[in-house]
Amino acid sequence: MSNKPRNLTTAPLYSAIIRMAGGMIVGMLAISAFNTADTYFVGKLGVQELAAMSFTFPIVMILNSISLGIGTGLSSTVSRAIGAGDTHRVKRLTTDGLILALLIVIIISICGISTIRPLFRLLGADGNSLNLIEDYMFIWYIGFPFVVIPMAGNNVIRATGNTLVPSMIMASSVIVNICLDPMLIFGIGPFPEMGIAGAALATVFARFLTLLLSLGNLIFREKLISAEKPVLVETLENWKQILFVGIPAALVRAINPLSLGIITRLLSMYGEKVVAGFGAASRIEMVLLLIPMSFAAVMTPFAGQNWGAGKVPRIKKALHFTSLLSVSWGVIIFVLFIFIAESVLGLFSSNPEIIRVGSAYIRIMAFGYGFLGIFNISAQSFNAINKPLQSAAISLLKAFAVNVPLALLGSKLWQETGIFAASFLANIFAGILGFLLLQSFLQRTEKHGSGYPG
């Protein structure tokens, strides 16, 4: 590799985490700006269009979860190979992983296009909302490969310790998306007026740019793509290792939108404006979670490299540091949004009911954001050290033993407010449980000297 991977096993711990988190924040801010721009411009079309886009959130999140699962599997295996100093394996894992991602995305796109209407009927969409959703999702599925391949490639780049380059790649796509959104949605200049479908098409064009930039970096700058003829046995073994982490990681990511789909279905009983308010608040939530989620993302390469080098105490120290920062951020957001919730929601809609619902959601959820960050920090760390089943188990408990049952109860007692409170309690539960389980596992490993890679 022409660019030597950044050594996260010897670098000063606090400064390395802060530096990498800074790079991650740029990328996450870009993703949030990407989604926020879509919500802003679609919101100008009307309540029905905004509600239609809100219905797509759970499905889009599930599909993105699959992409992130593949990326996490790649990042975990590659970072451990880097920590162990195995350059050949790093290149083969990267190459084989991208091929695997392509095969998976083709299958998903074909299945997705053929199931749009029945799937969204299950989520409570009907009438013209269902037509709008079909217009949006058909184009989105066509461009799905442009989402998955660069997402996997960027995760490989992060595994080397470089978080800034992937973030800049995402930032460039945001610029394209923001420029194209109004042109394609409202028909500005030579472009036809496409409405909500224009938002999907703008996304496809922007993601295609990330595909080109990500592959270019992997091939020419990092030199992580192997030109050697693949050996079938080795490729299958690499796929097995990637999927061993990737499938549970995708499950961890997908469980939340699956439960979100149930939550959306419950909220739909209270009208389109409640769903639209929840959808707008969810996009704001993505921005508010930038800090804790950046620390969680950093833990995959950091914990992976240190696990590969057998340095468990550094992982423990990083867990404590990032968890403290995450909780502190949650407290800050909680206090801040007591005062500014309505003003922020007013940027997305002038409808009083949408503003009321969205403000209530943010105020209820804010304090729990720090604990949601700790849960993700723990989950990413488990994935990095090749223990993905633990994080999947916590996610299952969070969603289906806590969130959904409490949401059903809360809906009957306090309508949408009870549903929001259930999500808050689920985040607190998952954060505490994830931290305690990871802390206990690392202490046992350190004490007995077992669990290290061979």
N, C-alpha and C positions, 0 to 999 in steps of 0.2 A: 504494500500500500504506500503510495507516495506521501500521503498525509498520515503521519503516525497517530493512532488513536490516542485521545487524551487519557492519561493514566489517572483513574479515579481511586486507585488503591493507595496512592501515596500523597496525592494533592491535599493541601490543608482542607479539612472537612467542611467547616462553616463557609469559607469563601467559595469552595467548589460548588456547594449546594446553592448558595445565593447567586453565583454567576450563571449556573445552568438554569435556575428558576427564572432569572431575568430573561434569558433567551426564550424559555417556554412561554412566559407571559406575553411576549411579542406575538408568538404564534397563536396562542389562545385568544388574545385580544383580536387578532385578525379573523379567527373563526367566528368570534362573537359579533364582530363588525359585519362579517359576511351575512350571518343569520339576521342580525338586527336590521340591516339594510333591506333585506327581503320583506321582513315584517313591516317596516316603515312604509315602503312603497305599496305593498299589497293592502295595508291598512287604509291607504288613500282611496282604494277602490270601493270600500264599504265594509259593513259589518259581516255580510255573508261571505265575502272573499276572505276576510281575516279569520272567520270561524272555520272555513274550509281548509285554510293552511294550518290552523291549530289541530284539526283532525289528522293531518299528515304527520305531525310531530312524532307520535309514538312509533309509527312505521319507519320513518326516516331514521329515528334514533336506533331502532333495532338493526337496520341495515348498516348504519355507521358502526354499531357495536360489533358486527361481524368483521368489518374492516379493521377496527381497532383491535379485535381479538387476534387476527392474523399478524397485525403490526406488533402487538405485545409479545406473541410467540416468537417472532423474529428478533425483537429487541432483547428478549430474555436469553435466547440461545446465543445470539451474536455477542452480547455483552459478557456472558460467561466464557465464551471462547476467547474474547479479547483478554479477559482477566487471566485466563490460563496460558496466554501467549501463543495460541494456535491460529496462525495467519491463514493457512490453507482452509481450515474449517470456517473461518469468518467469511471468506469469499464464496465458498460452496453453499453455505447457509443462506447468504444473501441472494444468490442466483436462483437456487432451488425454491426459496421462499416466494420470490416474485412470480415464478412460473405457477406455483400453487395458487397464489392469489388470483391470477388471471383465470385459471380453470374454475375456481369457485365463483367468481363474479359473473361469468357467462351463464352458469346454471341458475344463479339467483335472479339475474335480469330476465331470463326467459320465464321463470316461474312467476315473478312479480308482475309482469305485464299481463299475464293471463288470469290474475286473481284480484285485480284492482277493485272492481265493483263489489263482489261478494265480501271481500275483506273489510272494506270501509262501511258496508251496511252493518256488519257486526259491531263496529265502533259507534254506531248510532247516526251515521250520515244518511241523508235521503234527499230526494228532490233535486233542485238545482245545485245544492252543495255537493252532491255526489258527482254531478257532471263537471263541476269545477275541479274537484279532487282528481277525477280521471284525466282531465286536461293536463294537470300539473304532474301527476305521478308517471304518466306514460313517458313524457320527456325525461323525467328524472331517472327512470329505470334505464333508458337508452344511454344516458351519460354515467351510469353507475361505475363502469370500469375506470373512468377518469377520477373517481373518488378513491377507489380502493388501492390501485397501483401506487400512486404517489403517497398515500397514507402509509402503506407498508414500507416504501422506500425511505420516507422521512424518519420512520421509527428506527431503521437501520442506522441512518446518519446520527440520530440521537444516541444510539447504543455506543458510539465511539466517544461520547462525551460532548459532541457538538450540537447544542440546541439552537444556536442562532441561525444557522443556514436554513434548516427546515422552516423556522419561523419567518424568515425573509421570503421564502418561497410562497408561504401562505399569504403573507402581506401583499405580495404582487397580485395574487388572485383576487384579493379584496378590491383592489383598485379597479380591476377589470369588471368585477361584478357590480360595483357601485355605479360605474359609468354605463353599463349595459342595462341595468334594472329599469330605470325610468324610460329609456329608449324603447325597449321591447315591451314593457308593461303598458305604457301610454301611447306608443306609436309616434315617437318624436323623430323628426327628420325623415330619412328614407325607410325607417323601420315600420312594419305593420303594427297596429294595436292588438296585442295578444293577451292582455289581462294577466291573470294568474299564471298562465302557461309561459308568458314572457319571463317571469321570475325563474321558472325552471330552466328555460333555455339559457338565460344569463349565467346561471349556476354551471351548466354544462360547459359553456365556453371558458369560464374562469377556471374550472377544474382541469380542463384540457391543458391550460398553461402550466398548472402545477405538475401535471404528468411529465411534460417536456423538461421542466427545470429539475425535477427530482431525479429522473433517469439520467439527465446530463451530469448532475453532480456525482451520482453513484458510479457512472462510467468513466468520466474524464478527470474529476477532481479527487474523489476518494479512492477510485480504482478498486471498487469492491465487487464488480461483476466479473465472474470467472469466464475466461474464453476457452477453458479446457472442455473436452468432450465429457458430458456427464456420465457417470457410472450409475446404472439403474439401482443397484443395491444401495449405494450411498445416497442417492436422491430420495429413495423411499424412506431410508432411515432418517434423513434430515426432515422430510415431511412429517414423519412420526413424531420427532422431537418438537417441531414447531407446533403441531396440532395438540400435543400433550399439554402445552401451556395455552395455545391459542383457543382451543375449544372452551375450556373453562373460563378463560379470560373474556371471550365473546359472550358466554353465558352471564358472567358478572355484569358486563356492560348491557346486555339485552334484558336482564331481569328487571332493571329499573324502568325502561320504556314499556315492557310488558305490563308491569303494575301501573305505569302511567296510562296505558290504554284503558285499563279498568277504571282508573280515576277519571279519565276523560269521559268514559261512558256514564259514570255516576253523575258527573257535572252536567252532562247534556240534558239530564232530566230537569234542570233548572233554567234551560234556555240558551240560545246562541250567544247572548251577551255575557253570560257567565263563562262559557267556553272561551270566548274571545278574550275576556279579561284574564283568565288563567293563561291563555296562550301568550298574550303580551307580557305578563309577569314572568313567564318561563324564559322568554328571551332575555329579559333584564337579569334574571337569575344567572344565566350563563356568564354574564359580565361580572357579577358579584362573586362568582366562584372561581374567577381567574387565579387569585392568589393561592388558595388551598389546593386547587387542581394542578397548578404548576409544580408545587412541591411533590404531589403524588406522582406526576409524570417523571420528575427527576429521579425518583427512587428506583425506577426500573433499571436504567443504566448504572446508577450508583451501587445499588444492592447487588445487581448482577455481576459487575466487575469484582466487587469485594468478595462476593461468595465464590466466584471462580478462583480468586487468589487466597481463599481461606481466612478472610479477615472479618469475622463475625462481629467483634466489638465495634468496628466502625459502622456497621449497619445499625446496631442498637443505638449508638450515639446519634446517628442521622434520624432515626425514628423519633427519638425524644425531641430533637431540635425542630423538625418539621411539624410535629404534632403541636408543640407549644405555639409556633407561629400561626398555625391554622386556627386554633381556638381563639387566639388574640384577634385575628381578623374577623371572626364571626361576631365577637363582642362589638367591635368597631362598627360593623355593618348594622347590627341590631340597633345601636344607639342612633346612628345617622338616619336610618329610614323611619324612625319615629316621626321625624320632622319633614322629610322630603318625598315620601312615597307617592302622594298624589301628584306632585309636580313632575316626577319622572314618568309616571304612567300617562300623564297628559300629553307627553311627547308622541305617544302612539295612537291615542284616540281622544276625541273630545266628548265621547259619550259618557255621561256620569256613572252609569251602571258598570261599564267596563273599567273605569277608573276605580270605582269602589271595590270591585271584586279583586282586581289586580293589586291594589294597595293592601287589602286585607291579607292576601296570600303572602306578599313580601314581608309584612310585619310579623306574621305568625312564624314564617320559616327562617327569618334572618339569623336568630341566635344559634340555630342548629346547623348553619353552614360550616362552622368550624369543625363540628363532629362528623359531618359528611366528608369533609376534607380528610380527617383522620382515618375514616373507613377506607377511602380511596388510597391513602398512603399505605395502609396495611395491605390492601388487596394487591397493589402494584408490587410491593415488596415480596409478598408470597409468590407472585408470578415470577419475579426476577430470580428467586432462589429455587425455582423448579418445584414449587409446592402450590400449584394453582387450585387444587381441590378445596383447600381451606378457605380461600377468598370466595369461591363459588358457594360454599356452604353458608357463609355469613350473609351473602347476598340473598340466597333463598329464604333464610330466616327473616331478614329485614323486610323483604317484599311480601311474602305470603304467610308468615307467622305473625307479623306485626302490622305492616302498612295496610294491606288490603282488608284484613278483618277489622281493624280499627276504623278504616275509612267507611266501611259498610255500617258500622255502629254509629260513627260520627255523623254520617249523612242522615240517619234517622233522627238523631237528637238535635243537631245544630245545622243541618243542611250543608252548604258548601264550606262554612267555617269549620265544621267538624271534620270534613275531608282533609282540609289543609292541616289541621292540628294533628291528624293521624300521620301525615308525612313528616311533620316536625319530630314527633316522638320516635318514629322509625329511624331517622337520622341520628338521634342521640344514642339509641340502642346500638346501631351498627358501628358507630365510632368507638364507643367504649369497648364493645366485644372484640372488634378487630384489633385494637391496640393491645388488649390484655392477651389475646391468643398469640399474636406475633411476638410480644415481649417474652411470653413464657417459652415459646419455641426456640427463640434465639438464646435464651438463658440455658436451656437444656443442651442445646447444640454446643455452646461455649463450654459448658461444664464437662460434658462427656466426650467432646471432640468427635462426635458423630454427625453425619449428615452432609459433610463436605463433599464436593465433587471428587471423583477418583482421578 
